[in-house]
Amino acid sequence: MIGNGNERILVIAPHADDEVLGCGGLIDKARKYENEVKVLIGSVGDIHFQHKDDGIIHSETRRMELKEALAHLGCNDYEILFEDKESAMDTIPMNQIVSKLDQVLRKMEPTIVFIPYPSYHQDHQVLFQASMASLRPIPNRNPKLIAMYEYPMIVWQYPKVNDVGELYLDITDSIDRKVEAFCKHQSQIRSPDHLISPENIKRWAAKRGMETGVGYAEKYHLIRAQLF
């Protein structure tokens, strides 16, 4: 599908780094085939991370890392919905989030949309719910493919999404660029034994690759698709 170079692909991500964790290989391959790709980040803001000795990571740092990570994958089109609401998107009225998503969908008219698999994190849950509301069937605004991408922490699944199809993308030729792009998110790098580490990102892709018979893969969970 992305090999034809005619797709308009929208990736909706709660935080800066989720876009690479879930869709880094896809973004890289889509841009290689000259598809249009836009990344929409829910929120970026100052936040304290326990894995950082110096404590606060500033929003300016997160925005710079996001820009560099996406540029490494050949994508320069991105937008941040809310400033200073990182890990607090549940404090934003849902209608405001849905309205902003609606505006992007009307303007871009994407043919393919990827949204976050809901996890234990409140921002992931909120953005998943808002995305489902915005992607409701509307005449003349129906992407031909809507799917959820994985976040490594779905091993702690809350809630578990059942009765959805499974899609795999062979990213064997993009895995190194995916890991390199994640490393541009320097503030997010954890120790090698953590699920969100360069080493385990590659291991996770190898696991998904084994499930579908390739070296490395990304897995997506199908919500809706149109056959032509």
C-alpha positions in Angstrom: 0.0 0.0 0.0 2.7 2.5 1.0 4.8 1.4 -2.0 2.7 3.3 -4.5 3.8 6.7 -3.1 0.3 8.1 -3.2 -0.7 7.8 0.5 -1.3 10.6 3.0 -0.4 9.0 6.3 -1.2 10.5 9.7 0.4 9.2 12.9 -1.2 10.3 16.1 1.1 10.0 19.1 0.6 11.0 22.8 4.2 12.0 23.4 7.4 12.8 21.6 9.1 9.3 21.1 5.9 7.3 20.8 5.9 8.0 17.1 9.2 6.2 16.7 8.5 3.5 19.2 5.3 2.5 17.4 5.8 3.6 13.8 9.5 4.4 13.2 10.0 1.7 10.6 6.8 2.6 8.9 7.6 6.3 8.7 11.0 5.5 7.3 9.6 3.2 4.6 6.7 5.5 3.8 9.0 8.4 3.2 11.4 6.3 1.1 8.4 5.7 -1.3 7.6 9.5 -1.2 4.3 9.2 0.6 3.1 12.2 2.6 3.5 11.6 6.4 2.4 13.9 9.2 3.0 13.2 12.9 0.6 14.7 15.4 1.9 14.8 19.0 -0.7 15.1 21.8 1.4 17.2 24.2 4.9 18.2 25.0 5.9 19.9 28.2 8.3 20.1 31.1 8.2 16.8 33.0 10.1 15.0 35.6 11.5 11.6 34.6 12.7 9.1 37.3 15.3 7.7 34.9 17.1 11.0 34.7 19.4 12.1 37.6 19.0 15.8 36.8 15.2 15.5 37.1 13.2 17.9 34.9 13.3 17.5 31.1 12.2 20.8 29.5 9.7 21.1 26.7 12.3 22.8 24.5 14.5 19.7 24.7 11.6 17.4 23.8 10.7 19.5 20.8 14.3 19.6 19.5 14.6 15.8 20.0 11.3 15.3 18.1 12.4 17.4 15.2 15.7 15.6 14.9 14.2 12.1 15.2 11.6 12.7 12.5 14.2 14.4 10.2 16.3 11.2 10.6 13.3 9.3 9.2 12.8 11.8 6.4 9.7 13.4 7.9 9.5 17.1 8.5 5.7 17.6 8.9 4.7 17.4 12.5 2.4 19.3 14.9 1.9 19.5 18.7 -1.7 19.8 19.8 -1.2 21.0 23.4 1.7 22.7 25.1 2.5 22.0 28.8 -0.1 19.2 29.2 2.3 16.2 29.1 1.0 13.4 31.4 -2.0 15.7 32.0 -4.1 15.3 28.9 -6.9 13.9 31.1 -7.4 17.4 32.4 -8.3 18.7 29.0 -12.0 18.6 28.1 -12.5 15.8 25.6 -14.4 18.0 23.1 -11.4 20.3 22.8 -9.1 17.4 21.9 -11.6 15.9 19.4 -12.1 19.4 17.9 -8.4 19.8 17.2 -8.2 16.3 15.7 -11.2 17.0 13.5 -9.5 20.1 12.2 -6.4 18.2 11.2 -8.4 15.4 9.6 -10.4 17.9 7.5 -7.4 19.8 6.4 -5.1 16.7 5.6 -7.8 14.2 4.5 -5.4 11.3 5.3 -5.8 8.0 3.5 -4.2 6.0 6.4 -4.3 6.8 10.1 -2.4 5.2 12.9 -3.5 5.8 16.5 -2.0 4.7 19.9 -2.9 1.3 21.4 -4.5 2.3 24.7 -2.1 1.5 27.6 -2.1 2.2 31.4 -0.9 5.7 30.7 -3.7 8.3 30.9 -2.5 10.3 27.9 -2.5 7.2 25.7 -6.1 6.4 26.9 -7.3 9.9 26.3 -5.8 10.3 22.8 -7.1 6.8 21.8 -10.6 7.8 22.8 -10.4 11.2 21.1 -9.0 9.6 17.9 -11.9 7.0 17.8 -14.4 9.9 18.2 -12.7 12.0 15.4 -12.5 9.0 13.1 -16.2 8.2 13.3 -17.7 7.4 9.9 -18.4 10.7 8.1 -19.3 11.0 4.4 -16.3 11.9 2.2 -13.9 11.7 5.2 -13.1 8.0 5.6 -9.5 6.8 5.6 -9.1 3.5 3.9 -7.0 2.1 6.8 -7.2 2.8 10.5 -5.0 0.8 12.8 -3.4 1.0 16.3 0.3 0.9 16.7 2.0 -0.8 19.7 3.8 0.9 22.6 6.4 -1.4 24.3 4.5 -1.1 27.6 1.5 -3.1 26.2 3.0 -6.0 28.1 1.2 -4.3 30.9 -2.0 -4.2 29.0 -4.8 -2.0 30.3 -7.2 -2.4 28.7 -6.5 -5.3 26.4 -8.1 -4.7 23.0 -9.8 -7.8 21.7 -11.4 -8.8 18.4 -9.2 -6.8 16.1 -7.1 -7.9 13.1 -3.4 -8.1 13.1 -1.1 -6.4 10.6 2.7 -6.7 10.3 5.1 -4.5 8.4 8.5 -5.9 7.5 11.0 -3.3 8.7 14.2 -5.4 8.3 15.7 -2.7 6.1 14.6 0.1 8.4 15.3 -1.3 11.9 18.6 0.4 12.3 17.2 3.8 11.3 14.3 3.2 13.7 16.7 2.7 16.6 18.9 5.6 15.5 15.8 7.8 15.4 14.8 6.8 18.9 18.3 7.6 20.1 17.6 11.2 18.9 15.1 11.3 21.8 18.1 11.4 24.1 16.1 12.3 27.2 14.0 9.1 26.8 16.8 6.5 26.7 16.7 4.0 29.5 19.1 1.3 30.7 19.5 -1.8 28.4 17.2 -3.9 30.7 14.3 -1.5 30.3 11.5 -2.1 27.8 12.2 1.4 26.4 15.8 1.1 25.5 17.5 0.9 22.1 18.5 -2.7 22.7 15.0 -3.8 23.6 13.4 -1.8 20.8 15.4 -4.0 18.4 14.6 -7.2 20.4 10.8 -6.4 20.3 11.0 -5.9 16.5 12.8 -9.2 16.2 10.1 -10.9 18.2 7.4 -9.4 15.9 9.5 -10.5 12.9 9.6 -14.1 14.1 5.8 -14.0 14.3 5.5 -13.3 10.6 8.7 -14.9 9.2 11.0 -11.8 8.6 14.0 -10.4 10.4 12.3 -7.4 12.1 8.7 -6.2 12.0 6.3 -3.7 13.5 2.8 -5.0 14.5 -0.4 -3.0 14.1 -3.9 -3.8 15.3 -6.6 -3.3 12.6 -9.6 -1.1 13.4 -11.0 -0.5 10.0 -10.0 -1.1 6.3 -11.7 -0.7 3.0 -11.1 -3.1 0.1 -11.0 -1.8 -3.4 
